[in-house]
Amino acid sequence: MRNGLASRSLVNVLIAEANQMNCQLVASAFRPSRYRVAVVASATESMRALALLKEIQPDVAVISAQLKEGPLEGYRVLRELRLLHARTRAIMLLESRSRETVVDAFRFGAHGVIFRDEPLETLAKSIHAVHQGQVWANSEHLGYLLDALTHALPLRVQDARGVNLLSKREEDVVRLVAEGLTNREISHRLRLSDHTVRNYLFKIFDKLGVSSRVELVLYCLQQRNSNSVELPL
């Protein structure tokens, strides 16, 4: 088929925007079946958005950083959605491409970021990618995430009881992945064989429920900030 979106499954989406007109415009734009996106609900206020997310549990939520209550309410929705441990995956709609806004979006729970000056086709692609378990971010955004993670506190990935999920050696591997090292570079740094490094990564992916290095970095960044209650200024 000429349009790759046409062969993908239908994705149910919630739109959280600053005003009703924007919600309606997005919903109308996605009506053509070629996008394989169905807007099943919309909201302009954070509490309404969260109520709908709990009730409907859409596949994907596209959440504007600015909602009716203010310019940062979208981050609040992201954080609360993450605390719900819902199956819904989130994309944050941003005005600014600054490092801080991008990192904060991922830090508070987004699985992708999209910008207002991008075409609808790109938004549709990001929705399908995130629905399929991918992280929607370009190389520049990934660089922001790696930098944020490597400049943070020492890594400790813990469960709800505070028990470490990874061994010390696994934490070492994750830390080097976050620094952008390849498997071969990690093997040299830790004096391990390439095969051993691959095995460590398979075990880490299995323990944390991720499937790629990008998802691993995003998981660790969000884990590190899971107890934070502050919103970006």
N, C-alpha and C positions, 0 to 999 in steps of 0.2 A: 504493500500500500504506500501511497505517496506520503501520507502523514503517519508517522510512527505512533502517535497518540491513539489513532483509531483502533489499533489492535490491543490496546490495554484495557484492563477491567475498569468498570465504573467506580469512581472514588467519591464517597460522600464527604462533603466539606462544610465546616462552619466558618462563617466570615465574621470577624469582630473588627468594626471600623469606627471612626470618630463620629460619623453621622449616617442617617438612614439612606440618604441619597447615594453615598459611596457603596453601601451594602447592596442596594438595588442595582447599581451599575455593574458591580462585579457579578451578581447573580444573573443578570440579563446577558452579560458577555459570555457566560459559560453555558447558555442554553443550547447552542449548536452541539449536536451529538459528537462531532469530531473530537472535541476536547475530552470526552469521557469523564467529565467532572459534574457532579450534581450538588448544588448548594442547598443543603437541607435545613439550614437555620442561619440566622444572623442576629447580631447584637451590637449595641453601641455603648453599653455600660458593662463594667467588669463583672459585677455581681450577676447580671443577666447572662453574660457569656459563660460564667462558671456554672450557673444553674443548668444551662442548655448542654454544656459539655458533660455534666454528670448524667443528665437525663437521656440524651441522644447518643452519646459516645460516638461521634463521627470518626471517620478514618483519619482525617487531617483537619487541623484548625489553622486558618490564616489569620493572624492576629496583628493588628496595627499597633505600633509602639504608642501611638496617641489614640485614646478613646475619649468618649464624651466628658469624662471627669477630669482629664488632664493628659499631658504629654508623656507620662510614664506609666499609665495604668496598664498598658499592654504587658509590661514586664511583670506586673503583679499577677496578671492572669497566667502568664507563663509559669511563674513560680508555683502558684496554687495548683495548676494543672499537673505539674511534675510531682507535687506532694500527694496528689490523688492516686498516683501510680496507674493512671488510666492508659488504655491502649491507644488513645488518640495521639498522633504525632503532630508537632507544631512547626509552623513557618512564621517568622516574624517579618512584617512589612515595615521597612525603614525609609526615612527621608534621607538620612545621612549615611555616608560610607566611611565615617571615621572609625578608627581602630576601636575606640571605647564603645561605640554603639554596637558594633558587630560582636565584639567579645562579650559584652553584657547580654546580648540576645542569646548566644549559645550558653553562657554561664547560667542564665536563669531557666534554661530548658528547651530552647529552640533546637530543632533538627535541621534547620535551614534558614537562610535569610534571603529576602527579595527586596528590591528597591522600586520606588514609585515610578521611576522613569523607564523601567523595563517593560517590554511588551507582554501582552496577555499570554502569548505562546510560551514565553519563558516561565511565567507563573504556573501555567498548566504543566510544563515539564518538571518544575520543582515539586509540585504536588504529587505527581506520579512517582518521582524518584524517592521522595521522603516516605510515601506510602509503602514502597517496596523495601524500606529499611535502610536507605542510603542517607548520607549527610549531604545537603545541598550547599556547597561552598566552593568558591574558586581558590586557586593557589594562593592568592594574596590573603584571603580570609583564613586559610589554613595556617599561613605564616603567623597571623595574629594569634591564633589559638596556641600554636606551639610556643610562641614567645611568652604568652600569658602563663602557660603551664610551667615552663622551665624557670620562670622568675618567681614562682609561688613557693610555698613551704614544702618541706620534704613530703614525698608521696606516702599516704597511708589510705588504702582502700579498705573500708570496714563495712560490716553488715549492721543491721539495726541494733544489735546488742554490743556493738563496739569491737567485735572480733575481726582481726585482720583476715581478709579474703585471700591475700597473696603472700607467698613466702618472701623472705628477704631477697633471694636471687631473682624471683619474678618481679619484685618491685624495681630491682636494678635494671632489668630488661625494659620494663615500661618506661622508666626514667630516660633511658637512652633512645627509645622510640620517640618519646616526646621531644628529644633534642634533634630529631630528624635523621638519626643514624640508620643506615641500612643493616640488614642481617649480618652481612660480612663484617661491617665496621663494629657491630655489637660483639660479634664473636672475638674479634681482635682485642677489643677493650676489656672484655670479661675473661679472655683466655679460654673460650669454649669453642667447640666445633660448630660449623654452620648448622649441622643437623640438630644439635642440642638446642641452639637458639630457636630454630623452627619449632621444636617440640615445646619449648617454654611458651612460645607465642600461642600455639594451639591450646595449651592448657589455660593460659590467661584468657583467651577469647572465650573458651568454654565456661570458665568460672564467672566471668563478668557478663556473659550473654551478648557479646559483640562479635562482628564478623570481619572487621577490617582495622587497619592501623588508624584510619581517620576516626572511626567510631570509638576506638580505644582512647584516643586523645580527648575526644569530646566527653566520653564517660568520666574520665579522670578529672577534667576541668569542672564538670558539674558536681562530681562527688566531693571535690575539695570545697565547693561553695554550698553544699547541701544544708548546712546549718546557718547560713547567712540570712539575715532578715532585712538587710539594707537594700534600698533601691538605688540605681545610678542617679547621680545628681543632674 
